[in-house]
Amino acid sequence: MAYTTAHWGIYETRSGEDGLEILSWHEDPDPSPIGLSMAAPELDAVRITRPAVRRSWLEQGPGANPHLRGREPFVEVDWATATALVGDEVRRVAETFGNEAIFGGSYGWASAGRFHHAQSQVHRFLNLAGGYVGHVDNYSLGAGRVILPHVVASTEILLDMHTSWDVLQQSTDLFVAFGGVPVKNAQMSSGGAARHRVRPALDAMAQRGCRFINISPVEDSVPVAAEWIAIRPNTDVAMMLAIAHTLLVEDRADRAFLASHCVGFETFARYLTGASDGVAKTPGWAAEITGVDADRIARLAREMHAARTMINVSWSLQRAVHGEQPFWMTVVLAAMLGQIGLPGGGFGVGYGALNSVGHGNAKFKGPTFPQGENPVKAFIPVARIADMLLDPGGTFTYNGKTQSYPDIKLVYWAGGNPFHHHQDLNRLMTAWQRPETIVVNEQSWTATAKFADIVLPATTMLERDDIGSSGGEEHVVAMKQAVTPFAEARDDHAIFAAISAHLGFGEAFTEGRTVEQWLAHLYEAARDRAGDKARLLPPFAKFWEQELVDLAPMAAPIVMLSAFRADPQRHPLPTPSGKIEIFSETVAGFALEDCAGHPTWYAPPEWLGSPAAQTTPLHLVSDQPTRRLHSQLDASPHSRAGKIDGREPIDIHPSDAAARGVVDGDCVEIFNARGHCLSTARVTAGIMPGVLRLSTGAWFDPDPTSGLERHGNPNALTLDRGASTLSQGCSAQTCLVDLRKWAGEAPATTAFDRPPFVAPSDRRPG
């Protein structure tokens, strides 16, 4: 018996007669089934066997026929050829255009192992090659990451100090969840989940008598008994403002806390009452926007005031146009209640988003593969990649500063699938034709690999030695190689070491260490900085022998911002004032039309109350899937078992289905001006009328002629624009569509098919 760890948990592995057997960790109270399929034989069919090069690129050189990406056959080559091709291309682009012409794409979720962390590996390589254009923030939390430091603290600080579940179990009387507490998201943590605690914690809270209120377009966003308040997507801020208005006019706001721990409330109060803009943010005003009864909004304000209340906002709410506002307003609403820093009260920005949020555990900085320093200072917000490729030299604003998009000639991607997580994938396909070369390290033939010029086969976490560790969890795991690498797959480290050697800096990349030596070096460095926790961390040799270190004995309860509440002078916040900034002079000073100096209701360009709803009358919600992480393991039996007729299902209310002649199980087409995709209808009263839900992660499968996406990928439809000129975050949840029953025989899906291959010719670029 051995251990391994994946983003969705610790697993036990053993060799059996039928190959590798994977079991849930026996100490996990709510294990995720996702990882049980990691070694499924069905995954071999989508694996990349050998290095492969798109035919035109191989025969004619960089930039040849970019419109054929995703349509043209590949030629398989040996590793020596592939290494030379990639190395020479990196050198050519750097020498001809400069390193600002290289984009280093990665998204960090490729492996829970801290050494074979593809993002760290590719960035270290590109830094040694002279630098690259990188990204800031992430798709999950782009708007929140930018606004929260202006208001209270960075997301990194806040996520580490969320009030722990054991405290909530003891002290919280009312849990108000805007966007729910999606336990399916909490199956994972970056770097690997350990004991899954969210569902058991919610159960314990409910058993103690805590009330849950789920404010969401879908009923199942909270996995325990809860009052469901159905709300139009993208309108939560209007409801929060109306709750705040009720607290203010009924003298239920904690004026003492607002005066001692906050700045700018009086300016915000003028907005609430309408003194500044002529519109009072009353429950009646909010009811017309949100579809929630005005009396229920007012009563909720009183209930929140009368109880020890935790307000939680899901990450999905800020993945929208004006996504900064719900996070900012959540903090302001909690401040008005005056319970921030008290056990069981205050706010959360992501209970249920990750397993690690709300753990009262022993946190320490685990092993980290060093990336080095990037000489190139140009960057983009992560969700603006299509803008960058389509508009080289164009400008964008980010966090109050104006930046320029570089002119990218080479994209090197390792550890991510942009044809999963980006929006408006038809637009991305157009943008993807602009670079001269796209290189991808990949394990499987995802759309990103199929749309590349050079594809290098990478190993999976089961095929290499590594160390699993997450700063928000309580474990360190010796991830011993469980199976031999598939076909000719190589570790990312080995791939980059070989290319580095070709370019003349191989020794600098590897520092002369083997993988085993790197693991020992990184582990001992983490142990040195672990402080008092080091007593639970044995030397590397002993750790590798015992395979699992559990830091749970170091855990202690946490109450978020308790020190700040007790003494804001001695424990100030990292904001300009040291206090909660209900009104931010900094943000106001940016003079942005779409992000004022305090929380504000802005009507998004697409929502059920907009003129656009006349032609596209359904709001599409695209949430995290239950049976995979993002698009990982979509080809596994576990993920495929959740599909209906081979497509990702879409939830639709019975009234919307009846109006379109759709019944449960029908093949349906979802469409708007950006694209169209196929899905299978799942008719349910657990979603409000006017709203559809299509989970993300189905591998992108566009028909090369019609553009029809055949597999149920919602990003064929979603909006690709920045959340605001402040954050430029992802805005996928702002999306109107329509739906109709598919006429005739539905086309087959090809997402899991390998691309075509041809034999090499004698032609090579000169």
N, C-alpha and C positions, 0 to 999 in steps of 0.2 A: 504494500500500500504506500502510495506517495501522494503529495499534494500538488495542486497547481491553482492558480488564481486567474480569473478573468474579470472584466469590468462588472459582471453580474454575480460574482461570488467566488468563494473558495470551493474547490471540488477535490474529491479523492479519486485517484486513478489507480488502476491495476490492469495487468495484462491477463487476458482470458483466451479461451480457445478461438473466439471469433474476433480477436484483436483487442484494442484498447477499450476498457470499460471505464466509464465516467460516472461517479456517484456524487450526490450532494454531500457536503460536509456535515458530519453527524451533529455538530454543535450549532448549526444554523436553524433558528426556530421557524423561518419562513423562506426556505431556499427557492431560488429562481430556477425554473426548468430550462431556461434558454441554453445554458452551458452544457447540458446533458447531451446536446447534439453536436458538440464541437468536433467529435471524431466520426461523425456519421459518414458511411461510405458514399452517400449521395453527393457529398461535397466534392469528391474527387472529380466529378464530371465537369465542374466549373473551374477547376484549378488551372493555373498557367504552368505548362510543362517545361518550356525552354524560352530563352530570350527571343523576342519577336520584333520585327521592324515592318512598318507599313511599306508596301511595295514601292509606291512612288518616291517616298522619302529615301529608301535604300538605293533606288536606281538613279534618281535625279538630284538628290541632295536636299538640304533644308529648304523649307518653304514650298516644296513641290505639291501641287494639288491639295491644298488644305481643305477644300470643300469635300474631299473624299474621305476625310477622317470619319470613322464609324461606318463606312460603306465599302472600303477597299480591303482586299486580302492582305494578310501578313505573311512575311517570310521568316521562318525560324532560322536563327544563327547560333553559333557557339558563343560561349561566354567571352572568349578572347576578343572576338569581333565586336560583340556588344559593348564590352568595356572600352575598347578603343573608339568606337563611334560616339559614345556618350562623352568620354573625356575630351575628344577632339572638338566636339560641339560646344562644350562648356568653355574651352579655351578660345574657340573662334568667336563666340558671342562676346565674351569678356574683352578680348583684344579689339574687336571691331566696333562694338557699341558701348562697352563699359558694363560694369556689373549691375548698374541700374536697369539693364535690359533683361535681367534674370529674375524670375519670380519663384521663390521657394515655397511651394504650397504644401501644407500638411494640416491635419486637424487634431492630432494628438490622441485619438481614440483607438489607434491601430492595435495597441497591446497594453495590457496591464503591467507587463514587465517594465522595470525602470531603465534597464540598459538597452534592451531592444525596443526602444521607444522611437518610432520612426521619425517623429517630428524632431527630436533631439539629434538623431543621426544625420538627417538631411541638412539641418541647419548648421551643424558642426562642419560637415563637408563643404557646404557653400561658403561659410565664413572663411575657411582656409583657402578656398578658391578665389577669394577677393570680395566676397559679400553678395548680397541679394536683396531684393525687395521682399519684405515680409508683411504680415498682417498684425493688427491689434484686435483685441476683444474676440468674441466668438458668436456663432449663430444663436446659441442658446440664450445668451444673456447680454447681448450687445448694448441695448438701450439702458438697461439697469446698471451695467458696469460703468457707464459714463456719468449718469445722473447721480447715483448714490454718494460718490465722494464729495459732491457739492452740498449734499443735504445732511449726511450723517457719518458715513465712513465707506471705504471701498467694499465691494462684494467679498473680496478675499477675507477681510477682517470680519465682516458680519457673518459670513457662512461658518467661520470657525467659532463664533461665540453665540450662535443661536441657543436659546434656552433649551436645555436638554429634555428629552422625552420623560425622564423620571420626574422632573419638576412639573411638567405639564400634567402628568397623571395625578399628582398630588394637589395641584393648585388651580388649574384652569376650569372655570365653570361654563364658559361659552367660547366656542371655537368658530370664528366666522371666516369662511374660506372663499375668497374671491378667486374663481378658477379651480376650486377644489383642492384636494390633497391626492394627486394621482399616484397611487401606490405602484402602478406599473412602471412609472419613471424611477421610483425608488428601488427598483431591482438592482440598480447599478451605482457605482462610484468610479470616478476616474482613478486608475491605479488598483481597482479591485474592491468590491464590497466584501464585508466579512459576515457578521451576524445581521441578518435582515430584521430590522426592529420597527419599521414604520407601522405595518399592519398590527403586530402585537401591541404596540404602544397605543394606537387608536382604539383597539379593542379594550384595553385597560382603562383608558380615559372614559369610554362610553359606559363601562361597567361601574365606574365610580359615580357616574351621573352627569358627566359633561355633555352639554348640548352642542350639536354640530349644525351649522347652517351652510349649505352648499349654494353659492351664488355662481351659476354657471349655465351655459346653454345645454349641458348634458347632465343627466341625473346621476350617472355612475362615477362622478369625479371624486366622491368621498365614499370609501368602502365600508363605512359603518352607517347605522341608522342616522339619517340627517333630514332636516327640512330642506327641500329643494326650492330655491327661488330662481326660476328661469329668467335669464336676462339676455337681451340682445348682445351678440358679440361686439367688442370694442366700445361698450358704453359704460363700463364699470366705474370710470372716473366720475361720470355724471351722478351715479348713485352714491358714491362716496361723498361727493360734494353736498348732496342733499342730506345725508346723514350728518355731516359736519354743520350744515345750516341749522338743522334741528337742535343739535347740541348747543350751538351758539345762541339761538333766539330763545331757547328754553332754559338758559343759564345752567347748562349741564357740562360745559367745558371746564377743565381744571385750569383756572386762570393762574394759580400759583405756579404750577409746573410750567405753563407756557411762558411765564415771566422769568423763572429762574433757570430754565434749561433750554430755551428756544429763543430765536430771534425772528422778527418779521411777522408775527402773528397779526398785528393790527392792519398791516397792509393787505394781508390775505383776507382778513375779515371784511374789509371793504369790498373785495371781490365777491365773497360769499353773499353778502347782503344786497349786492347790485349797486352799491354806492359808486363803484369805479367804472362800471360798464352798463348800468341800467337794467341788469337782469339778475333778479334774486334767484339763488340756486335752491329753490324750495323742493320739497318732495313732489309737488305737482309738476314743476318744471322737469324734474328728472324722470317722472313717470312717462311723459310723452316721448322721451329719448330712449329709455331703457325697456319699456314695456312692463315694468314692475309697478304694482299698485302703490299709489302715493301713501296710503295709510300704512301699508306694510313697511315702507321705508322709514316713516316716522317712528313706528313702534320699534323697529330694529335699533334705531338710535337710542331709544330709552332702555332697551334690553342690554345693549352694549355698555351703557353707562352704569347700569345697576349690578353688573356681574364682573367677576374677574375675567377679562376678555382677551383672547389672543386673536389678532387679525393676521391672516395669512394671505399672501398674494402669490399666485403661481407664475412661473416664468413665462408661460404662454401669453399672459396679458401684455408683456412688454415686447413680444415679437409681433408688433403691429405698428402701423403709422401712429405717431405720437405715443410710442410705447414707454417713454420716460414718465409720463404722467401718472399711471396707476401705481408705480413704485413710490414716486414722490408723495402722492396723495395718501398711500397706506401709512407712511411714516407720520404724516401730518395728522391723520385721523387718530392714530395711536397716541400722539402727543396731546391731542385735545382731550382724550380720555384720561390722560395723566398716569397711565399704568406702565409706561416704559421703565424697565429696570426692576419691576416687581415680579416675584415668582408667579409664573403662569399668565402674566399679562404682557402687553406690548404688541410687537409685530414680528412677523416672519416673512422673509423674502425667498421662500422656496421650501417650506416643509413639504416633503413628498417629491421634490425635484431630483434629489439624490439621496441614496441611503445614508450618506455621511451627515446630512443636515440634521441637527438636533441630537447628535451623539455627545454625551458627556464623557469623552474618552481622553486618553493620553495622547495628545497630538505632538508629533515631532517631524522634522524635515527628513524624509527618508532618502534612500539612494537616488542620485540624479546624475545622468550622463551630461558632462559639461559641453555646452554648445559653442563656447568662445564668444568673441566680440564681433559684431557685424559692422564692417566699415561703411556700409551703405545706410544712410539715414532715411531714405524714402520708404514710405509704408502706405498701406491702405487699410481702412476698416474692413474686416474680414468679408462682410457681405457685399462689398463693392467690386468684386473681381470682374464681373461683366462690364461694369462702367469703365474700369481701368483698361481692359482690352479694347473696348469700342471707342474710347475717347482719350488716346494718349496725348498728354499735354494739357488736357482739360483740368479744371480746378474743382475742388470740393472743400467744404468746411467741416472741421472735426474739432469738437470741444473748444470752440471759440477761435480757432486758427484756420487759415486758408492754406491748403496743400495742393500739390499738382500730381496728376497721374503720370507715371513713367511710361515709356514706350517699350513694352515687353516683347522680346524676341524668342526667349526660351522659358518655358514653364517646366519646372522639375517638381513632381508631386510624389510624395511618399507618406502613407499613413492617412488616407482620407479618400472620400468619394464625392467630389463636388457635384456630380450628376445625381446625387441623392440630396445633399443638404442645401444646395442653392435654389433660388426661386426662379420662376419663369425660365424653364430649361430650354425652351425654344430660342429664347434670346441668348442664353449661354452658349447654345450650339453655334449661333452666328458669331458670337464673340470668340469662341474657341478656334475659329478659323484664322484669327489674326496672327498669333505667334508663328514663327518659322519652324519651331520644334517644340514638341511636348514629350517629355520623358516621364514614365510612371513606374515606380516599384509597386507591384501588386501581387496578391496571393491568388486572386480569382479574376475571371473575365467579367468584371463589372463594366458598366457603360464608360466609366472613366478610362479603363484600360482599352476598351474597344475604340475610343476616340483619341487614343494617343498615337504617336509616331514610333516610339521605342518603348517596349514593355519588358521589364525585368522581373522574373518570377521570385517572389519573396516567400520565406517560410512563415508558418503560423506559430503561435506561442507554444503549441504542443511539440514543436519540432526543434526547440532550442532551450538552452539553459538561461535562466534569468532570475531576477528577484522581484517579487510582487510586493508593493507597498503603497499605501494611500495615506496622505496626511490627515484625512478626516476619518480614518478607520483605526482599528486597534491591532493590526496584524502585520507581520513581515513573513513572507512565504518564499521558501526555496523552490523555485519552479524548475524542476529537473526535466530534461528532455524526455518525452514519453514515447515518441515515435520518430522514425527516421524521416528526414525531409522528403517531401513529395518530388518525384522526378528530379529536375535539375534546380529546384528552388534553393536560394541562398539567403542567409540572414542579411538584413539591411546593412549591418556593420561590415560584413564581408564584401557586399556589393560596393559600398563606398570606400572601403579600404583598397580594393583593386583599382577603382577609378582614381583615387588619390595617388596611388603608386604610379599610374600611367601619367598623371600630371606632375609628378615629382615631389609630392608632399605626403607620401604614404606614411613615413615615420612620424610626422607631426599629427596625422590623423589617429593612428593607433597608439602613439607614445610607446611603441615597442611591447605592448601588452597583448596577451592572448585574451580570449573572452573570459576564461576562468580568472585570470589576473585582474581584469577589469571589474568583475563581480566582487572579488575580495576587496579591491581598492575602494570601490564605491560604498560597499557595506561598512567598511571600517571608518571611512570618512563620515558616514551618517552616525555611526556609533560614537565617534569622537564629539559630535555636536549634540548628542542626545541628552546631555546633562544627567539629572538624576534617573532618567529612564534607562540609561546605559546599563544599570544593574540587571535589567531584564533581557539585555541583548548580549548573548554570548559571543566570543570571538568567531570569526567567519567559519573556520573549520568546524567548530561545534554546531554553529547555526546550520550549515549545509548538511550536517549529519542528522540533526533533529528535525529539520525541514519547516518548522512553524514556530514563530515567536508570537505570543499573545500578550499584548500590553493592557488588556482589560483590567488587571488589578490596579493600574494607575488611574483609572477613570474617577471622575468626581463630578457632582452636579454643576450645571452652569445656569446662570440667570443673565441673559443678555443685557449689557449696559448697566449692570447693578452698581459698579464702581462709579460710573458717571452720574447715576442718579444720586448716590450717596454724597458725592462731593464733586460737582462739575468743575470747580477751580483746580483741584488736585488731579482730576482725571478727565481733562478736556477731550473732546472729540477732535479728529484730524480735519476739521473744517476751518475756514478763515476765522470764524468767531469762537471756535471751540465748543459751540453749541449746535443743536438741531436747527438747520436753516430752513424755516418755513418759507421765508423770502430770501433768495440768494442774490446778493449784490453782484456776485461774479457772473452768474447766469444772465441776470438782467443786463449786465454790461456788455454781453455779447450781442445784444440788440437783434435777436433772431425772431423772425415772424412766426415761427412754429414752436417756440419754446420760451415762454415768458419767465419772469423771475420767481414765480410761485406756481403751484399746481393749477392747471387750467383745463377746461373742457374745450377740445378742438374736435369738430366733426371730421372724421376721416373721409378720404375720397371715395371709399367703398364701404357702405354699411347699410343695414336694412331701412334706415331712414333717409337715405340719400337719393337724389334723382337717378343715379345709376341702377337702383333697385327696380326701376320700371322695366328695364330690359333684361337684367340678370337678377332675378328676385330671391335668390337663395344665397345665404352666407356659408361659405365653406370653411370649416374648422379642420386643420390638419395637425393632429396631435402625435405624440410619441407612440409607437406601436407597443403592443403587449408582448409579442412573441419574438422580438429581436431588439437589439440596440441600434438605433438609426437604421442603416441598411445591412448591418453585420448579420451573417448567418441567414440571410433571406432564403438562400437555397437549401437550408436544412429542413429535415422532415418536420420539426416543430413549427417553424415559420410557415411552411407550405400547408400544414394542417389547419391554419387559421384562415386560409384563403377559401373562396367559394368559386368553384369552376376555374381555379387557377388564377384568380384575380383578387386583389385586395378589396374587401367589401366596403360599401359606403352606407352609413346609417342615415335613414330618412324617416320623417314623421309620417304616420298614416295619412294625414290630410294632404300632405304634399305629394305622396305617392299616388293617392287616389286621383288627384287633380291631373296627373300625368299618365294615368292608365298603367301604373307600375305596381307589380305585386312582388312579394318577397321572393328572392332568387332570380329575378329578371336581370339580364345584362343591360346596363344603362350607360349612356354617354353623358359625361359632364363637360360643359363647355363654357367658354367666354371668348373675348377677342384675342386672348393670349394663346389659347390652345384648346385641345380637347383630349379626353382620356376615357377609357372604358373601366367599368367596375361592375360589381354585382350588388344589387340592392338588398339591404337588410332593413326591413320595415320595423320600426320600434317607436313606442310612445316615450322612450327614455331620452328623446331629443326634442327640443322645442320646435314648433312649426317655423318654417322659414330658414332652418339651419340644417346643413349636412355635415357629417363627420367622415373624413377619409384619412386614416392614419398614414404617416410617412413611412418610407423605407422599402417599398416595392421597387426592385431594380428597374431603372428607367428602360423602357422598351418602345421607342418610337418607330412607327412605320416609315421607312425611308422615302416613300412617295407622298403619302398624304399627311405625314406628321402626327397621325393619331397615336397617342400613347396607349398601349394595349394592356398594361399590367396593373393599372390603378395607382399611378404615382401622382400625388396632388400637386407637385411642383411643376407639372406641365401647365398649371393654371394660375399659380400664385403670383403676387405682385412683387416685382423686383425694383424697389426704391427704398431709400433710407428712411428709417423710422422718423428722423427729423434731421435738420442741418446741425443739430448738436451732436448726435451719436452716430448717425448713418447706420443704425442697426438693422437687423432683419425685420421685415414687415409681412411675413408670410400669412399671418392671421387676418390681415385685411384683404379679403378676397370674396368678390361676388361672382356667382356662376348661375347657370341654369342646368336642368337635367331633363333627359328624355329617354324613353325606352329605345334600345337599339333594335333596328329593323333588320331582319335577315339573320344569316349565320354570323356569329361573332368570330373575328380572326383569331388565330392561335397566338399565344404568347411565345416570344423567342428570347426573353430576358436571360434565361439560363443556358442558351445555346452558345457554343464556342464560335468565334468569328471564322470566316473562311481563310484557308492557307494555300499558298502556292509555292512551288519549288523556286529556289533562287535562280536568277539569270546571271549572265556574265557582266551585266552592266552595273557599274558603281559610280557614284559621283566623283568627278575629277577634282 
